Amino acid sequence: MTASRLTFFHALQSRSTGARALLEELGADYDLHLLDLKAGTQRQPDYLAINPMGKVPAVLHEGALVAEQPAVFIYLADLYPDAGLAPPLGDPLRGPYLRWLVFYGSCFEPALIDRSMQRAPPPPSRSPYGSWDDVFNALSAQLAAGPWLLGERFTAADVLWGIALDWTTQFGLVPDTPVIRAFIDRVAARPAVQRAAAKDAALLAAKPA
């Protein structure tokens, strides 16, 4: 069964880069709605009526909004099961797969903000993610077992993390260790990820100066 066409809300050079790479991996059929974060179009009433948080990525499918990056990845990968990027219910890898997708939003990004703002971590009894060191060490240990987050199985979680770690290392927010770099390079070498990057590069080049 072929999934019906969806609308993808995207902004260049933003977190939604990973979602576009996933759409390419899935061979999804979608309409692109491009937002300009520098111009503030994500805060205009027409988009806030769709997504009150004014964030990307977001997907509109059959009248339902899917926002928050891990949720977008879970939804899309399940929508295109033939691509094989989401272990189905009943697969022993389904739990670990969901863990690492949710870990991104619930632990990694909050800890990353603490690190970027040079804030001391909250007391363990009041922190839902522990500390930056807890988060980074857990992620690094999982990637070290490789080649993918779930071992030999490539999933949508690898797309999310590969793109996220690429931009965070570029900005010096995440240490560019050999384990992290090797994982980034494996994800970046995938043809679908390269196609998504080329499409975004073409749009960026066509923007008025």
N, C-alpha and C positions, 0 to 999 in steps of 0.2 A: 504494500500500500504506500502510495506517494503522499508525503505530507503536503498540506496546502501552503500556498505562498504566504510569507510573513513579511513584516516591515521591521527593519533593523535600524535603530537610532544610534548613530555613530559620530564620533569626533576624531579628527586626525590628531596624532601624537597624544593619545590619551589612553586610559585603561581599556577602552573598547577595542583597541588594536587586537587584543587577544581574542575577543569574541569574533572579530572578522576573520582571523586565522582559523578559528573553529568552524565557522560557516564554510570556509573553503575546504577544510578537511572533510566536512560532512557532505559536500556537494549540494548544499542547500539552495533552494530557490527563494530569493528574497528581493524586496525593494529597499534600496538604500535611502535613508533620510539623514542627510549630513547636517550636523550642528557645528557652529563655530564658537568654541569656548572663549577665545579671545574677544570676540564681538559680543559675547553674552547671550547668544540666541537660545542657549539651554535654560535661561531664566525668563524667557518671554512667555506671555500668557498661553500661547497656543501649545507650547511644549509642556508647561507646568500643568495644563489641563490633562495631559496624557500621563506625565510622571511628575507629581508634586515635588519630588526631591530634586528635580532638575539635573539628574545625573545620567551618564552613559556608562556602559551599554544598557540598552533597553530593547525589548522585542515586543511587538504587537502581533498576536496571532489569534485569529478567529475571535476577535473582540476582547481578548484577555491580554493585559499588560504583564510582562515578566521583566522585573528589574532586579537590581543587586547582582553583581557579577557572578558569584557562585551559583545563584538560582538560574541565571541565564544559561550558564554552561550545563547545569543538570537538565534543564528543560530541553535545550537544543539537542544534546546528545541522545536523550531518550526519544525525541521526536523523529530522529533518523537512525533507528536501530540497525539498519542494514550496514551502516558505516562501521559498526563494531567498536565505537569509542566509549561505550558505557556498559559495564557489566550489568546484565539484567538481574531482576529480583530472583533469588535462588542461587545465583552465582556466589561462591565464597569471596570473590573479590569485590562484591557490591559494597559491603560495609567499609573496607579500606578506601575504596574509590570515593565514597561520599565523605569519609573522614577528611581526606586531603583537599577536597574541594571546599568544604566548610571551614577547614583550618585556615585557609587563605583569608577569609573575611573575618572570622571570629578571633583569630590569634595573630596572624602575620601582620596584617595592616595596622591594627591598634599598636602592636609592639613597634612597628616600623615608624609610626608617628612619634611615639615616645623617643625613639632613637634620633629621628631627624630634628626634633625640637630640643634635644639634649635634656629631656626630662628624666628625673629619677623614676624607676618603676614604682608602682603603688605597692603597698604591703601585700604579701601573698594572700592574706585572708580577704582582700578586697579586689584582687585582680582576677579576671576570668581567663587570663592567658599566662600568668606567671610573670616572666620577664623576657626581654629581648634575647638574652642568652638561652633561656629555656626553649624559645621558639626556634631560634637559629640552629641550635644543636640538634633538636628533634628533626628539623628539615634536612640538615646536612647528613645525619645518620641514615635517613631514609633514602636520600639520593645516592649515597655512597654504595648502597647495595646494588643499584642500577640494573640495567641501563635506564629504566624508567621508574616512576614512583611506585609502581606495582610490579617491579621486577621486569620480566620479559614482555609484559602486556602494556602496550601503548594505549592511553586513554585521553579523554578530554581534559583530565586533570593535568596532564603533561603540557598541553597547550597553554592552559591558564598559567601554570608556574613558569614555564619556559619564557613566555613573553614578559611576565611580571618581573622575573629575576633579571632579564635582559635590561629593562629600563632602570630598575633599581640599582643595579651594579654600575650602569653608565653614570648615574648621578651620585655614585659613591655612598649610597644609602645601605647597601649590602656588600659585605666583603667579597671580593672576586677571587674566591679560593679555587684551587684546581677542580674540586668536585662540582662546585657551582658552575664554573666556566665550561666544563665538559658537558654538563647537562644542557646549558643554554645553547651550546654549539650543536648538539644533537637535534634539539627542537628546531633551531634556525635552519638546519640543513633540509628539513622536510619540504617537498615541493609545494604543498598547500600553503605553508607558512610563507614561503618565498613569493607565491602568487599574491597573497594578501598584502605583503609588504610592497610589492610592485604596484598594485592597484592604488594603495594609499599614497605612494610616492608620486604617481601620475596626478592624483588629485591635488596634492600639495604643490606640485610644480605648476599646475594650472591656476592656482589662486592668484589674484591680483597682488602685486607687491604692496 
